[in-house]
Amino acid sequence: MKVLICPVSPEKTDGNVARVTGFFMASMVGGYLATNNILFIALIAVDFLIRSIPGAKFSPFSWIACLVTRLFNLKYKQINKGQKIFAARIGLVFSLTSIILFLFNPIASVTVAATLMFFALLGSLFNLCAGCILYSYLIYPFFEKRRYN
């Protein structure tokens, strides 16, 4: 597959706010990795849960990111919200997995959290959506097959 296929939605959002929010997510995971305090992951899990709901306007971290983009006078960059909703759902799975693993295997919890941090930094710093890659190769082919059957 030469082209990435991202999930689409009729909703739009600001790409700069999404990137700043991703940086906040990575920072919160960094807080967990530095302190071993699972509260950092619990907070981002709640934020991911809110953002994974279609139609939700603002999660706490995206609201703060919106304020930051205004403070730095970053221009509105319209993007499709579907890919961000999908990424939030993946982030929710990663954060909940990290919380559960924290109870049974803290090293595995740190590994999952560090992976989440890596993906958040890819999106935030390089505008590379790992969710679109995952969707293109693992999700979309199954829906495409069903569409023609």
N, CA, C and O of each residue as an XYZ file, in Angstrom:
596
protein
N       0.860     -1.166      0.000
C       0.000      0.000      0.000
C       0.909      1.234      0.000
O       1.720      1.417      0.908
N       0.768      2.055     -1.003
C       1.622      3.220     -1.142
C       1.037      4.470     -0.500
O       1.762      5.436     -0.261
N      -0.254      4.468     -0.220
C      -0.927      5.637      0.311
C      -1.535      5.284      1.664
O      -2.120      4.213      1.830
N      -1.392      6.193      2.630
C      -2.032      5.980      3.922
C      -3.495      6.369      3.826
O      -3.840      7.395      3.239
N      -4.346      5.549      4.402
C      -5.776      5.802      4.452
C      -6.115      6.124      5.901
O      -5.934      5.283      6.782
N      -6.597      7.316      6.150
C      -6.952      7.715      7.509
C      -8.457      7.651      7.690
O      -9.204      7.894      6.742
N      -8.917      7.326      8.901
C     -10.357      7.372      9.136
C     -10.859      8.802      8.969
O     -10.171      9.757      9.329
N     -12.054      8.939      8.423
C     -12.603     10.270      8.172
C     -13.875     10.483      8.975
O     -14.542      9.537      9.394
N     -14.184     11.744      9.172
C     -15.350     12.152      9.939
C     -15.890     13.431      9.307
O     -15.135     14.157      8.659
N     -17.167     13.721      9.480
C     -17.673     15.001      8.987
C     -17.172     16.180      9.833
O     -17.305     17.336      9.432
N     -16.597     15.881     10.998
C     -16.114     16.933     11.883
C     -14.696     17.351     11.508
O     -13.923     16.560     10.968
N     -14.374     18.590     11.800
C     -13.035     19.140     11.578
C     -12.483     19.614     12.916
O     -13.237     19.867     13.855
N     -11.163     19.731     12.993
C     -10.513     20.229     14.196
C      -9.247     20.983     13.804
O      -8.852     20.982     12.638
N      -8.624     21.618     14.768
C      -7.407     22.383     14.535
C      -6.193     21.473     14.702
O      -5.979     20.912     15.777
N      -5.405     21.327     13.651
C      -4.214     20.478     13.690
C      -3.171     20.955     14.685
O      -2.478     20.143     15.297
N      -3.055     22.270     14.851
C      -2.081     22.786     15.821
C      -2.488     22.454     17.253
O      -1.639     22.118     18.079
N      -3.767     22.544     17.547
C      -4.251     22.161     18.877
C      -4.000     20.669     19.102
O      -3.602     20.262     20.194
N      -4.231     19.861     18.075
C      -3.997     18.420     18.190
C      -2.521     18.120     18.472
O      -2.207     17.249     19.283
N      -1.625     18.839     17.808
C      -0.196     18.606     18.020
C       0.247     19.034     19.414
O       1.047     18.346     20.048
N      -0.262     20.152     19.891
C       0.079     20.602     21.252
C      -0.504     19.626     22.281
O       0.146     19.309     23.277
N      -1.722     19.156     22.037
C      -2.330     18.162     22.931
C      -1.469     16.907     22.968
O      -1.253     16.340     24.039
N      -0.976     16.465     21.817
C      -0.087     15.301     21.770
C       1.180     15.513     22.581
O       1.673     14.592     23.232
N       1.702     16.727     22.538
C       2.883     17.035     23.341
C       2.561     16.949     24.834
O       3.372     16.461     25.621
N       1.364     17.427     25.223
C       0.951     17.305     26.615
C       0.822     15.839     27.028
O       1.209     15.466     28.136
N       0.277     15.010     26.133
C       0.146     13.585     26.431
C       1.529     12.965     26.658
O       1.736     12.215     27.612
N       2.470     13.290     25.767
C       3.827     12.763     25.908
C       4.459     13.256     27.216
O       5.166     12.502     27.884
N       4.207     14.505     27.579
C       4.747     15.055     28.822
C       4.173     14.344     30.044
O       4.888     14.079     31.011
N       2.883     14.040     29.991
C       2.260     13.325     31.106
C       2.821     11.913     31.241
O       3.046     11.431     32.351
N       3.045     11.256     30.111
C       3.668      9.936     30.167
C       5.087     10.064     30.725
O       5.537      9.223     31.504
N       5.778     11.120     30.318
C       7.107     11.376     30.870
C       7.061     11.555     32.383
O       7.957     11.104     33.097
N       6.014     12.212     32.866
C       5.824     12.344     34.315
C       5.674     10.990     34.983
O       6.236     10.753     36.052
N       4.916     10.102     34.355
C       4.764      8.741     34.883
C       6.103      8.001     34.875
O       6.467      7.354     35.857
N       6.826      8.101     33.773
C       8.105      7.390     33.681
C       9.118      7.912     34.702
O       9.938      7.149     35.212
N       9.058      9.209     34.997
C      10.006      9.801     35.939
C       9.652      9.523     37.400
O      10.538      9.401     38.247
N       8.355      9.424     37.689
C       7.932      9.313     39.090
C       7.323      7.966     39.465
O       7.200      7.650     40.648
N       6.942      7.171     38.471
C       6.225      5.916     38.681
C       4.869      6.143     39.354
O       4.350      5.252     40.027
N       4.297      7.339     39.170
C       2.991      7.675     39.715
C       1.939      7.442     38.630
O       1.890      8.168     37.637
N       1.111      6.436     38.827
C       0.131      6.023     37.822
C      -0.957      7.070     37.606
O      -1.712      6.978     36.638
N      -1.049      8.055     38.483
C      -2.029      9.123     38.320
C      -1.835      9.857     36.989
O      -2.811     10.295     36.379
N      -0.592      9.993     36.539
C      -0.336     10.633     35.247
C      -1.048      9.882     34.117
O      -1.665     10.493     33.244
N      -0.954      8.565     34.146
C      -1.597      7.754     33.093
C      -3.113      7.785     33.264
O      -3.844      7.809     32.273
N      -3.587      7.786     34.489
C      -5.026      7.844     34.728
C      -5.618      9.145     34.176
O      -6.707      9.138     33.601
N      -4.906     10.253     34.349
C      -5.387     11.540     33.829
C      -5.458     11.537     32.306
O      -6.422     12.041     31.730
N      -4.449     10.974     31.654
C      -4.519     10.960     30.192
C      -5.548      9.955     29.690
O      -6.114     10.136     28.612
N      -5.795      8.892     30.465
C      -6.838      7.936     30.069
C      -8.197      8.635     30.043
O      -8.981      8.433     29.116
N      -8.476      9.454     31.055
C      -9.739     10.205     31.086
C      -9.802     11.161     29.892
O     -10.839     11.284     29.239
N      -8.687     11.834     29.617
C      -8.653     12.760     28.490
C      -8.874     12.023     27.159
O      -9.639     12.481     26.310
N      -8.202     10.883     26.987
C      -8.403     10.085     25.771
C      -9.844      9.616     25.666
O     -10.403      9.590     24.570
N     -10.451      9.248     26.773
C     -11.842      8.797     26.759
C     -12.757      9.913     26.243
O     -13.620      9.674     25.398
N     -12.567     11.112     26.748
C     -13.384     12.247     26.304
C     -13.166     12.502     24.815
O     -14.127     12.700     24.073
N     -11.902     12.498     24.374
C     -11.607     12.798     22.969
C     -12.026     11.682     22.029
O     -12.177     11.921     20.831
N     -12.220     10.469     22.537
C     -12.602      9.358     21.658
C     -14.091      9.349     21.345
O     -14.548      8.556     20.523
N     -14.842     10.217     21.989
C     -16.283     10.302     21.752
C     -16.542     11.276     20.602
O     -16.198     12.453     20.708
N     -17.144     10.807     19.505
C     -17.464     11.742     18.412
C     -18.404     12.843     18.908
O     -19.348     12.582     19.653
N     -18.134     14.054     18.488
C     -18.958     15.179     18.893
C     -18.465     15.894     20.134
O     -18.919     16.999     20.432
N     -17.535     15.279     20.869
C     -16.986     15.947     22.054
C     -16.178     17.159     21.600
O     -15.339     17.051     20.705
N     -16.424     18.284     22.204
C     -15.763     19.520     21.776
C     -14.359     19.627     22.354
O     -13.396     19.798     21.606
N     -14.230     19.530     23.665
C     -12.920     19.730     24.283
C     -12.712     18.747     25.426
O     -13.608     18.514     26.237
N     -11.537     18.188     25.472
C     -11.086     17.465     26.644
C     -10.258     18.464     27.456
O      -9.907     19.524     26.937
N      -9.942     18.157     28.700
C      -9.151     19.110     29.488
C      -7.820     19.489     28.821
O      -7.463     20.667     28.784
N      -7.097     18.512     28.301
C      -5.802     18.819     27.699
C      -5.940     19.553     26.363
O      -5.118     20.412     26.043
N      -6.961     19.225     25.590
C      -7.126     19.952     24.325
C      -7.616     21.379     24.583
O      -7.324     22.279     23.795
N      -8.349     21.595     25.663
C      -8.760     22.944     26.026
C      -7.533     23.791     26.381
O      -7.418     24.939     25.950
N      -6.616     23.213     27.172
C      -5.381     23.925     27.521
C      -4.542     24.151     26.258
O      -3.953     25.218     26.084
N      -4.492     23.147     25.380
C      -3.743     23.292     24.124
C      -4.318     24.419     23.268
O      -3.575     25.142     22.604
N      -5.636     24.562     23.288
C      -6.273     25.654     22.541
C      -5.816     27.003     23.095
O      -5.545     27.930     22.331
N      -5.730     27.111     24.404
C      -5.246     28.346     25.023
C      -3.785     28.616     24.634
O      -3.405     29.758     24.373
N      -2.985     27.568     24.599
C      -1.572     27.719     24.234
C      -1.436     28.176     22.782
O      -0.617     29.044     22.482
N      -2.231     27.601     21.882
C      -2.144     28.016     20.475
C      -2.570     29.471     20.303
O      -2.022     30.186     19.464
N      -3.540     29.906     21.092
C      -3.934     31.325     21.052
C      -2.827     32.210     21.614
O      -2.528     33.268     21.061
N      -2.223     31.772     22.716
C      -1.154     32.542     23.348
C       0.016     32.757     22.388
O       0.602     33.838     22.341
N       0.349     31.713     21.623
C       1.460     31.809     20.674
C       1.002     32.237     19.277
O       1.784     32.245     18.327
N      -0.275     32.589     19.176
C      -0.839     33.102     17.931
C      -0.635     32.144     16.747
O      -0.318     32.572     15.637
N      -0.822     30.852     17.002
C      -0.719     29.853     15.927
C      -2.011     29.875     15.122
O      -3.104     29.871     15.688
N      -1.885     29.897     13.829
C      -3.051     29.966     12.947
C      -3.817     28.644     12.974
O      -3.239     27.572     13.154
N      -5.118     28.750     12.793
C      -5.984     27.577     12.726
C      -5.614     26.765     11.483
O      -5.565     27.293     10.373
N      -5.357     25.484     11.690
C      -5.029     24.589     10.583
C      -6.073     23.461     10.589
O      -5.982     22.521     11.379
N      -7.048     23.569      9.709
C      -8.157     22.622      9.689
C      -7.709     21.252      9.204
O      -7.080     21.119      8.155
N      -8.049     20.237      9.993
C      -7.807     18.842      9.614
C      -9.072     18.053      9.920
O      -9.954     18.517     10.641
N      -9.142     16.865      9.363
C     -10.266     15.988      9.627
C     -10.134     15.417     11.037
O      -9.049     14.994     11.435
N     -11.216     15.404     11.783
C     -11.183     14.945     13.168
C     -11.213     13.423     13.289
O     -10.912     12.885     14.354
N     -11.573     12.724     12.213
C     -11.676     11.268     12.272
C     -10.385     10.589     12.692
O     -10.393      9.668     13.508
N      -9.282     11.048     12.132
C      -7.993     10.439     12.488
C      -7.634     10.715     13.938
O      -6.980      9.889     14.575
N      -8.045     11.852     14.473
C      -7.742     12.190     15.868
C      -8.630     11.402     16.827
O      -8.196     11.036     17.919
N      -9.873     11.140     16.419
C     -10.751     10.306     17.241
C     -10.195      8.884     17.291
O     -10.159      8.269     18.357
N      -9.760      8.358     16.142
C      -9.172      7.021     16.094
C      -7.912      6.962     16.956
O      -7.726      6.009     17.713
N      -7.045      7.973     16.849
C      -5.820      8.017     17.647
C      -6.137      8.100     19.138
O      -5.436      7.500     19.952
N      -7.188      8.837     19.502
C      -7.582      8.923     20.909
C      -8.041      7.566     21.427
O      -7.777      7.214     22.577
N      -8.720      6.813     20.590
C      -9.164      5.472     21.002
C      -7.974      4.532     21.198
O      -7.947      3.732     22.133
N      -6.999      4.641     20.307
C      -5.776      3.840     20.463
C      -5.040      4.273     21.734
O      -4.552      3.434     22.492
N      -4.964      5.582     21.958
C      -4.333      6.097     23.175
C      -5.046      5.623     24.426
O      -4.406      5.316     25.432
N      -6.373      5.560     24.368
C      -7.149      5.057     25.501
C      -6.799      3.604     25.788
O      -6.624      3.220     26.944
N      -6.698      2.800     24.738
C      -6.337      1.385     24.919
C      -4.940      1.277     25.538
O      -4.732      0.502     26.471
N      -3.992      2.046     25.024
C      -2.628      2.009     25.563
C      -2.606      2.454     27.026
O      -1.961      1.811     27.854
N      -3.301      3.539     27.351
C      -3.256      4.039     28.728
C      -3.955      3.079     29.696
O      -3.456      2.843     30.796
N      -5.097      2.529     29.300
C      -5.770      1.555     30.172
C      -4.932      0.290     30.340
O      -4.875     -0.282     31.429
N      -4.288     -0.142     29.270
C      -3.399     -1.308     29.357
C      -2.257     -1.026     30.317
O      -1.892     -1.887     31.119
N      -1.694      0.165     30.244
C      -0.605      0.537     31.140
C      -1.070      0.545     32.596
O      -0.340      0.107     33.485
N      -2.277      1.040     32.838
C      -2.820      1.063     34.206
C      -3.001     -0.352     34.739
O      -2.617     -0.648     35.871
N      -3.585     -1.223     33.924
C      -3.815     -2.608     34.356
C      -2.485     -3.318     34.593
O      -2.316     -4.015     35.594
N      -1.545     -3.139     33.671
C      -0.237     -3.782     33.834
C       0.519     -3.262     35.048
O       1.311     -3.992     35.643
N       0.283     -2.008     35.421
C       0.932     -1.427     36.591
C       0.659     -2.271     37.834
O       1.514     -2.395     38.712
N      -0.536     -2.848     37.899
C      -0.925     -3.656     39.053
C      -0.218     -5.013     39.091
O       0.012     -5.562     40.169
N       0.127     -5.555     37.924
C       0.657     -6.909     37.843
C       2.110     -6.990     37.387
O       2.854     -7.875     37.809
N       2.503     -6.061     36.522
C       3.852     -6.095     35.963
C       4.294     -4.666     35.620
O       4.131     -4.218     34.485
N       4.850     -3.963     36.595
C       5.209     -2.556     36.377
C       6.163     -2.320     35.204
O       6.096     -1.272     34.561
N       7.036     -3.262     34.923
C       7.964     -3.087     33.796
C       7.203     -3.090     32.480
O       7.491     -2.289     31.591
N       6.235     -3.988     32.354
C       5.410     -4.017     31.143
C       4.581     -2.730     31.035
O       4.372     -2.214     29.937
N       4.115     -2.221     32.167
C       3.358     -0.967     32.174
C       4.207      0.181     31.647
O       3.730      0.995     30.856
N       5.445      0.249     32.073
C       6.363      1.289     31.618
C       6.626      1.148     30.118
O       6.707      2.148     29.404
N       6.757     -0.081     29.646
C       7.001     -0.319     28.220
C       5.830      0.163     27.376
O       6.030      0.817     26.353
N       4.621     -0.153     27.792
C       3.422      0.296     27.065
C       3.329      1.821     27.105
O       3.031      2.457     26.094
N       3.585      2.398     28.272
C       3.522      3.854     28.403
C       4.582      4.532     27.537
O       4.307      5.552     26.905
N       5.783      3.974     27.507
C       6.850      4.553     26.680
C       6.494      4.472     25.197
O       6.819      5.378     24.429
N       5.833      3.400     24.796
C       5.381      3.274     23.407
C       4.342      4.346     23.101
O       4.378      4.964     22.037
N       3.421      4.564     24.028
C       2.428      5.626     23.873
C       3.118      6.988     23.757
O       2.732      7.819     22.934
N       4.122      7.205     24.572
C       4.869      8.467     24.520
C       5.548      8.643     23.166
O       5.540      9.736     22.599
N       6.130      7.576     22.653
C       6.783      7.617     21.341
C       5.792      8.023     20.255
O       6.091      8.889     19.434
N       4.608      7.399     20.247
C       3.593      7.730     19.240
C       3.103      9.168     19.393
O       2.893      9.865     18.400
N       2.920      9.612     20.641
C       2.475     10.991     20.868
C       3.525     11.990     20.383
O       3.185     13.032     19.824
N       4.789     11.671     20.598
C       5.853     12.562     20.128
C       5.966     12.561     18.607
O       6.257     13.595     18.007
N       5.739     11.408     17.982
C       5.734     11.368     16.516
C       4.685     12.326     15.955
O       4.956     13.081     15.022
N       3.498     12.285     16.529
C       2.425     13.160     16.070
C       2.680     14.614     16.397
O       2.426     15.499     15.580
N       3.178     14.854     17.585
C       3.372     16.226     18.039
C       4.546     16.917     17.356
O       4.408     18.040     16.871
N       5.678     16.265     17.317
C       6.886     16.909     16.802
C       7.048     16.792     15.292
O       7.569     17.705     14.650
N       6.602     15.663     14.716
C       6.851     15.409     13.302
C       5.582     15.347     12.456
O       5.650     15.133     11.245
N       4.417     15.535     13.096
C       3.132     15.476     12.406
C       2.944     14.144     11.674
O       2.350     14.093     10.597
N       3.454     13.078     12.270
C       3.343     11.739     11.710
C       2.326     10.969     12.537
O       2.543     10.708     13.720
N       1.230     10.612     11.915
C       0.136      9.937     12.615
C       0.337      8.425     12.564
O       0.098      7.791     11.537
N       0.775      7.863     13.673
C       0.947      6.417     13.747
C      -0.401      5.707     13.642
O      -0.475      4.571     13.174
N      -1.467      6.381     14.079
C      -2.808      5.812     13.957
C      -3.209      5.590     12.513
O      -3.870      4.601     12.193
N      -2.808      6.517     11.628
C      -3.122      6.355     10.203
C      -2.370      5.163      9.617
O      -2.906      4.447      8.771
N      -1.153      4.949     10.054
C      -0.375      3.795      9.588
C      -1.048      2.515     10.061
O      -1.236      1.582      9.280
N      -1.410      2.470     11.336
C      -2.098      1.310     11.901
C      -3.414      1.069     11.165
O      -3.716     -0.063     10.786
N      -4.186      2.115     10.965
C      -5.475      1.998     10.289
C      -5.298      1.498      8.858
O      -6.049      0.634      8.407
N      -4.313      2.032      8.146
C      -4.088      1.663      6.742
C      -3.744      0.195      6.556
O      -4.193     -0.433      5.597
N      -2.952     -0.356      7.467
C      -2.454     -1.715      7.283
C      -3.215     -2.779      8.073
O      -3.214     -3.948      7.686
N      -3.874     -2.389      9.190
C      -4.519     -3.400     10.021
C      -6.042     -3.320     10.057
O      -6.701     -4.333     10.294
N      -6.615     -2.140      9.827
C      -8.068     -1.982      9.934
C      -8.726     -1.881      8.559
O      -9.631     -2.653      8.242
N      -8.276     -0.942      7.757
C      -8.886     -0.644      6.465
C      -8.996     -1.865      5.544
O     -10.039     -2.043      4.914
N      -7.967     -2.709      5.438
C      -8.096     -3.862      4.520
C      -9.292     -4.763      4.835
O      -9.875     -5.343      3.919
N      -9.666     -4.892      6.101
C     -10.805     -5.731      6.454
C     -12.121     -5.078      6.052
O     -13.039     -5.768      5.607
N     -12.228     -3.772      6.200
C     -13.439     -3.073      5.784
C     -13.545     -3.040      4.265
O     -14.643     -3.136      3.716
N     -12.426     -2.907      3.593
C     -12.414     -2.877      2.130
C     -12.892     -4.216      1.565
O     -13.639     -4.241      0.587
N     -12.466     -5.333      2.175
C     -12.897     -6.664      1.722
C     -14.405     -6.827      1.907
O     -15.081     -7.372      1.033
N     -14.942     -6.353      3.051
C     -16.374     -6.470      3.313
C     -17.199     -5.644      2.328
O     -18.305     -6.028      1.947
N     -16.647     -4.521      1.932
C     -17.369     -3.604      1.040
C     -17.650     -4.252     -0.319
O     -18.675     -3.962     -0.935
N     -16.771     -5.107     -0.785
C     -16.925     -5.708     -2.091
C     -17.527     -7.113     -2.026
O     -17.712     -7.741     -3.069
N     -17.829     -7.608     -0.863
C     -18.440     -8.956     -0.747
C     -19.937     -8.861     -0.650
O     -20.615     -9.883     -0.547
